[in-house]
Amino acid sequence: MSKIAVIGAGPAGCSAGYHLAKSGHQVTLIDKESFPREKICGDGVSLQSVQALSTMGIYPQDIKARVSEFTPINGLVLGVSNGNYHMQTTPLEGYCIPRFFFDNLLYERAINAGCIGRTQRIANIDRYHQELYSDFDFIIDARGVYTGEANAIAIRAYWIVKSEDFPEAYLSLAQIYFDRSLGIHGYGWIFPADIKAGLLKLNVGVGIWLNEYQKMNANIIKIFDQFVHRNQQTQELLTKIVSKHKPKAYPLATALKGNRVSYGKVLKIGDAANLTDPLTGEGIANAILSGLHVTQAINMSTRPDQVAENWQHLYETCFEEDIRAALRIKSFRKYSFMNNMLVWLMKRNQRFSEQVTYAIVGSVPYNEVLPSLKH
């Protein structure tokens, strides 16, 4: 068995640590912060992420029993800020959970599987090259977006409203809205994050691709405010807010074509490998699965020099086809009228509506939706 350093204890790193330790490897799980620790994000856990988490023996009912904030999500509202939208429910549930709780649960799972935890900041692997390369057979780079190629930016805020002031039909729905103020490919969201004592906590945010953001004459907070005042749903919520938190921004490393994920002993996974969904910004599912597949690459290799090649092959086999399909779908939206047309088609064709919804929540591959968009 091998001695392996996993650098970064987010979902990707914890998944790799869990599977490697379960396989009998000696794993040191290194993170720059001690757990539990805060992380800024949209808080959503998609259906695909729920399925991926089952590979670590983590199920929604177990999480719900352990955390104080947990909201089931069983449908999607997809629309544009002018009020044109479509609602589609799903038979299976995802959920919203603060990353403070979620990441800590994954970290505990990895430690209980046998990983040795270490708190250490390793911003540059090359700086620690001699120590890491002499002490470990392989180095799993799971340091997140800051070591991947950041190509999008998001911002989210928490709003608190009275649950009676929020439509009951929307209490278990994720809302996603296209808006011209966010660029061609940008979107805004409203996620129900928690309901307690008559109060509803909402995660409200926007995501923008950097190549479009750089052309805008405004900072991310101003753009967020523009979306809030243009969108009909957020306009109504503004008049009912009990309290709200200051918006916080964070970068995203969305998927790239032909990405290189292995360099000798160093194997990139999760956001470090740019595995975040290029349409929705959801990164948990591919992060978890990349931890599983990099473990398979190590376990299936008969010689150490095969590992990097096998991980690159598994990355291309397991992720590349869907990434390419997602990027092609993204290219269809290069004209703003396509967003309205997408919603129009969903309203008129139930099967198409289900396909699009299930693709967004991660239970249908994008390459199965792509043919219907071409026709």
Secondary structure, 3 states (H helix, E strand, C coil): CCEEEEECCCHHHHHHHHHHHHCCCEEEEEECCCCCCCCCCCCEECHHHHHHHHHHCCCHHHHHHHCCCCEEEEEEEEEECCCCEEEEEEEEEEEECCHHHHHHHHHHHHHHHCCEEEECCCCCHHHHHHHHHHHCCEEEECCCCCCCCCCEEEEEEEEEEEHHHCCHHHCCCEEEEECHHHCCCCEEEEEEEEEECCEEEEEEEEEEEHHHHCCCCCCHHHHHHHHHHHCHHHHHHHCCEEEECCCEEEEECECCCCCCCEECCEEECHHHHCCECCCCCCCHHHHHHHHHHHHHHHHHCCCHHHHHHHHHHHHHHHHHHHHHHHHHHHHHCCCCHHHHHHHHHHHHCHHHHHHHHHHHCCCCCHHHHHHHHHC
